[in-house]
């Protein structure tokens, strides 16, 4: 699993945003997003992963840092 995929799953798993809102905001299907979160894909499309990642990062509170298990020593930080 590549790093963006893992980091996106980490963001998805800690997000308090309802899945339907994430699906709409990232322009992916709700069922597809549920399947992704439940680990049903081994190789999801990079474009969808990027859209989910970008959406979730844009919704983080300013100055909020998120530590992910993909890289415990690296934090996702958005201002």
Secondary structure by P-SEA (a helix, b strand, c coil): ccaaaaaaaaaaaaccccaaaaaaaacccaaaaaaaaacccccccaaaaaaaaaaaaaaccccbbbbbccccccccccc
